[in-house]
Amino acid sequence: MAETLADGINSTVYATADEELRPVMNGIFFDIAQDSTTLVASNAHKLVYYKRTDINGSCQSSFILPKKPANILKNNLAKVTQKDVEISFDNKNAYFKCDNFLIVCRLVEGTYPAYKSVIPKNNTNVITVSRTELLNATKRVAVCSNQATGQIIFKLSNNKIEMSAQDIDFSMSAHETLNCDYEGVPMEIGFKSNFFIEILSNLSYDQICIRLADPGRAALIQPSVQTEPNEEICALLMPMRINN
């Protein structure tokens, strides 16, 4: 349980926001059901959820854990020897008890957005590719992206990804081609490179799937095969408009 909780926090906390006007976005949403527990984080441009079917509650409940105590909790969980973590909460605070420590966290007040409604169900264009190869190629090409937008463009066809970025102000550009398995129509889609790199850096799987609908709708990024039967992890990333 301690390791699972640490994995859940580590898999989602990077996607939290820093918004003064919507503080509910600045934490991890714990969505607890009778058959599963899901941790969710989003900054409106990207969303990550981490679901475990082997952790559940006695009834439907939820709370929002702020980013700072989430990181403190994650660091402490790495040091514990006891496997189980006892979690309890009320309207104001959450309590995490394990080994010889008790962490009391003030919760974020408010209602978290209905995250399930924004997760697309019909993204039929599917890329299967090595996460490490895609991550490294993205980092190389992103060096030449526009400093203001950070846009990187993916051109998909014939089982390959043609990646490109340019910064007209500094007269520089980069292009790279990567082999992949692609089932879908030819497509060009743009993403903010630092968001894309963040997601790939925080997925611990070797092979990933990127599921697309069209250049204007969100992409789903997830492991190609879920090796842990009780775990489901998925990231959603909004594309950027390509200006031709």
GIJO-V137441 format. One record per pair of residues at least 12 apart in sequence whose C-alpha atoms are under 7 Angstrom apart, sorted by the first residue. I is the first residue (numbers start at 1). GAP is how many residues later the second one is. If there is no record, write none. Layout:
i: [I,I]
gap: [GAP,GAP]
This chain:
i: [1,1,1,2,2,2,2,6,6,8,8,9,9,11,11,12,12,12,12,13,13,13,15,15,15,15,15,15,16,16,16,16,17,17,24,24,24,24,24,25,25,26,26,27,27,27,27,27,28,28,28,28,28,28,29,29,29,29,30,30,30,31,31,32,32,32,32,32,33,33,33,33,33,34,34,34,34,34,35,35,36,36,36,36,36,36,37,37,37,37,37,38,38,38,39,45,45,46,46,46,47,47,47,48,48,48,49,49,49,50,50,50,51,51,51,52,52,52,53,53,54,63,64,64,65,65,66,66,69,80,82,82,84,85,85,86,92,92,93,93,93,94,94,122,123,123,123,124,124,124,124,125,125,125,125,125,125,126,126,126,126,126,126,126,127,127,127,127,127,127,127,128,128,128,128,128,128,128,128,129,129,129,129,129,130,130,130,131,131,131,131,132,135,135,141,141,141,141,142,142,144,144,144,144,144,144,145,145,145,146,146,149,150,150,151,151,151,151,151,152,152,152,152,152,152,153,153,153,153,153,154,154,154,155,155,155,156,156,156,157,159,159,159,159,160,160,160,160,161,161,161,161,162,162,162,163,163,163,164,188,189,189,190,190,190,190,191,191,192,205,207,207,208,208,208,209,209,209,209,210,215,216,217,217,218,218,218,218,219,219,219,220,220,220,220,221,221,221,222,222]
gap: [82,83,84,75,81,82,83,68,71,31,42,61,65,39,191,28,29,36,37,15,28,54,26,27,28,31,32,33,12,25,26,27,25,26,84,85,86,87,88,17,18,40,41,14,37,38,39,40,12,13,36,37,38,39,12,34,35,36,32,33,34,30,31,24,25,28,29,30,23,24,26,27,28,22,23,24,25,26,18,21,15,16,17,18,19,20,14,15,16,18,19,12,13,14,12,192,193,190,191,192,188,189,190,186,187,188,184,185,186,182,183,184,180,181,182,178,179,180,177,178,176,44,43,44,42,43,41,42,36,19,16,17,14,12,13,12,14,15,12,13,14,12,13,91,88,89,90,60,87,88,89,58,59,60,86,87,88,56,57,58,83,84,85,86,53,54,55,56,82,83,84,52,53,54,79,80,81,82,96,51,52,78,79,80,76,77,78,69,75,76,77,74,62,65,23,24,33,34,23,51,21,22,23,28,29,30,20,21,22,20,21,43,42,43,14,39,40,41,42,12,13,38,39,40,41,12,35,36,37,38,34,35,36,32,33,34,30,31,32,29,20,21,22,23,17,18,19,20,16,17,18,19,14,15,16,12,13,14,12,27,26,50,49,50,51,52,48,49,48,18,16,17,14,15,16,12,13,14,15,12,24,23,21,22,18,19,20,21,17,18,19,14,15,16,17,13,14,15,12,13]
